[in-house]
Amino acid sequence: MPQKKISIRIDGVLVATLEGTTILEAARDAGRRVPSLCHMDGLKDVGACRLCIVALPNGRLVPACTTPVQEGLAVITNSPEIAAYRRMIVELLLVERNHVCSVCVSNGHCELQSLASSLGVNSVRFRYHYPILPLDLSQERFVLDHNRCILCSRCIRVCAEVEGAHVWDMMGRGIHSRVIGELDKPWGEAASCTNCGKCVQACPTGAMAEKGWAVEEMVKRTAQVAGAAFRKGVSL
């Protein structure tokens, strides 16, 4: 059954879209820039980062990636209040782990870094946590650095939904959450891992990277991962 065409207003502009589409998809189709770190084309959205918040007419803020459109809906994608919230979210992400850009392989190619720059986050007002987090070097080709992880779950979803291996999951709660493989085994001991590298390419930061890359060299092929997600299971 074909999707029904509906009309919504985005920042006061009437936009045609399809029923079942999310606000994020409709906004981006209409040329509106809505930032996000956990969204990736072809994967199910989970609303993990909350950077895509938009405002409804009643002032309520909702995540655009998990909120479906409906006939007559009106949303605001950007305002001083929304921009302030997004900056605060980025600041909280930066202080939660040990994001030291100068020694990160994804320096210059990091979505968190780029987003912080675009939102004008050049300092933070919160106390850094400086957690002592492990570095998993057990895998032959890849490395998992929990210090860079922002818990977006893109690696978990691409492994489950595209590769079908279900290696990764999330353990813990709140800031103590951590991405784990096969009930907290070292990555190199994960028997279900196919060594495909889709999780590495889907990672928006330097939390997952290929071994042998120097600082500023780890360029992620997220567009290819998204394409594979739409084609389900195509190798990179």
C-alpha positions in Angstrom: 0.0 0.0 0.0 1.5 3.3 -1.1 2.4 5.9 1.6 -0.1 8.8 1.9 1.2 12.2 1.0 0.7 14.8 3.7 1.8 18.5 4.4 3.6 19.8 7.4 5.2 23.2 8.2 9.0 23.3 8.9 10.2 26.6 10.1 7.0 28.2 8.8 7.4 26.7 5.3 4.8 24.3 3.9 6.5 21.0 3.0 5.1 17.9 1.3 6.2 14.6 2.7 5.0 11.0 3.2 3.1 9.6 6.1 5.4 7.5 8.3 8.4 9.7 7.6 10.3 11.1 10.6 10.7 14.8 11.2 14.4 14.4 10.6 14.0 12.8 7.2 11.3 15.4 6.2 13.5 18.3 7.4 16.6 17.1 5.6 14.6 16.4 2.4 13.4 20.0 2.6 17.0 21.3 2.9 16.9 22.0 6.6 20.1 21.2 8.5 19.2 19.2 11.7 22.3 17.9 13.5 22.6 14.4 14.7 25.2 11.9 15.8 23.3 8.7 16.4 21.3 8.8 13.1 22.6 6.9 10.1 20.7 6.4 6.8 19.5 2.8 6.5 19.5 2.0 10.3 16.7 2.1 12.7 16.7 5.3 14.8 16.9 5.1 18.6 17.1 8.8 19.7 20.4 8.3 21.6 22.1 11.6 21.2 19.2 14.0 21.4 21.0 16.5 19.2 18.2 16.5 16.6 15.6 18.0 19.0 13.0 20.3 17.4 10.2 22.3 18.9 6.5 21.7 18.5 4.0 24.6 18.7 3.3 24.0 22.4 7.0 24.4 23.1 7.7 20.8 23.7 11.1 19.5 22.4 11.1 16.2 20.7 13.8 14.1 18.9 13.3 14.6 15.2 14.8 11.1 14.3 12.1 9.1 16.2 9.1 11.4 15.9 6.9 10.6 12.9 5.2 13.4 10.9 1.5 13.8 10.8 -0.9 16.0 8.8 -0.8 19.7 9.8 2.3 19.3 12.1 4.4 22.4 12.6 8.0 22.2 13.8 10.8 24.6 14.5 14.2 23.1 13.7 16.3 26.0 15.1 16.0 28.8 17.6 18.2 30.4 20.2 16.8 27.9 22.8 17.3 24.9 20.6 20.8 25.9 19.7 21.6 26.4 23.4 20.4 22.9 24.2 22.4 21.4 21.4 25.6 23.2 22.6 25.0 21.9 26.1 24.5 18.3 24.8 27.8 18.5 23.0 29.5 19.9 26.0 28.2 17.0 28.1 29.5 14.5 25.6 32.9 16.1 25.6 33.3 16.0 29.4 31.8 12.5 29.8 34.8 10.7 28.3 38.4 11.5 27.4 38.1 13.3 24.1 41.6 14.6 23.4 41.4 15.5 19.7 45.2 16.2 19.2 46.0 12.5 19.8 43.0 10.9 18.2 43.2 9.1 14.9 40.0 10.7 13.8 41.2 14.3 14.4 39.9 16.3 11.5 37.5 13.6 10.4 35.3 13.3 13.6 31.6 14.0 13.5 31.6 15.1 17.2 34.5 17.5 16.5 32.8 18.9 13.4 29.5 19.4 15.2 31.1 21.1 18.2 32.8 23.5 15.7 29.6 24.2 13.8 27.7 24.9 17.0 30.4 27.2 18.4 31.5 25.0 21.2 35.0 26.1 21.9 35.0 25.6 25.7 32.8 23.7 28.2 31.3 24.9 31.4 31.1 21.5 33.1 33.7 19.5 35.1 35.5 16.9 33.1 35.0 13.3 34.5 38.4 11.9 33.2 37.2 8.2 33.6 39.7 5.4 33.5 38.5 3.4 30.5 40.0 0.4 28.7 41.5 0.2 25.3 40.8 -3.1 23.5 43.6 -4.0 21.1 42.8 -7.7 20.9 41.3 -7.6 17.4 43.7 -8.2 14.6 42.6 -5.3 12.4 40.7 -2.9 14.6 40.9 -1.1 17.9 38.1 -0.2 20.4 38.8 2.9 22.5 36.1 3.5 25.1 37.6 6.9 25.8 36.2 8.2 22.5 32.9 6.5 22.6 29.7 8.6 22.7 27.3 5.7 23.1 25.5 6.5 19.8 25.0 2.8 19.2 25.6 3.0 15.5 28.1 0.2 15.7 25.6 -2.0 17.5 22.8 -1.3 15.0 24.9 -1.7 11.8 26.3 -5.0 13.1 22.9 -6.4 13.9 20.8 -4.9 11.1 23.2 -5.0 8.2 25.9 -7.6 8.9 23.6 -9.8 10.9 26.3 -10.8 13.3 24.9 -9.2 16.5 28.4 -8.9 18.1 27.9 -5.6 20.0 25.6 -4.6 22.8 25.4 -2.0 25.5 26.2 -2.7 29.2 25.6 -0.5 32.2 23.5 2.6 32.7 23.9 6.3 32.3 27.5 7.6 32.0 28.7 4.2 33.1 27.3 2.5 29.9 29.8 0.8 27.7 29.8 -0.9 24.3 30.6 -4.6 24.8 31.0 -7.6 22.5 29.6 -11.1 23.2 28.9 -10.6 26.9 32.0 -8.5 27.6 34.6 -10.6 25.8 37.6 -8.9 24.3 36.9 -8.1 20.6 39.5 -10.5 19.4 37.7 -13.4 21.2 34.3 -12.6 19.7 33.5 -15.7 17.6 30.5 -14.1 15.9 32.6 -11.2 14.5 33.0 -11.5 10.7 35.8 -8.9 10.6 33.8 -6.9 8.1 34.6 -3.5 9.6 31.2 -2.0 9.2 31.1 -1.0 12.9 34.4 0.8 12.5 33.2 2.8 9.5 29.9 3.6 11.2 31.5 5.0 14.3 31.3 8.8 14.2 34.4 9.3 16.4 37.7 7.6 17.0 36.2 5.0 19.3 36.5 2.4 16.7 39.4 2.6 14.2 41.6 0.6 12.0 45.1 -0.2 13.3 48.0 1.4 11.6 46.4 4.8 11.0 48.1 7.9 12.3 46.4 11.0 13.8 44.1 12.7 11.2 44.3 9.8 8.8 41.2 7.7 9.9 38.6 8.8 7.4 35.3 6.9 7.8 33.3 5.6 4.8 29.9 6.3 6.4 28.3 6.9 3.1 29.3 3.4 1.9 28.0 1.9 5.2 24.7 3.7 4.7 24.5 2.4 1.1 25.2 -1.2 2.4 22.5 -0.7 5.0 19.9 0.1 2.3 21.1 -2.9 0.3 21.3 -5.1 3.5 24.5 -7.0 3.9 26.5 -5.8 0.9 30.2 -5.9 1.7 32.2 -2.7 1.9 
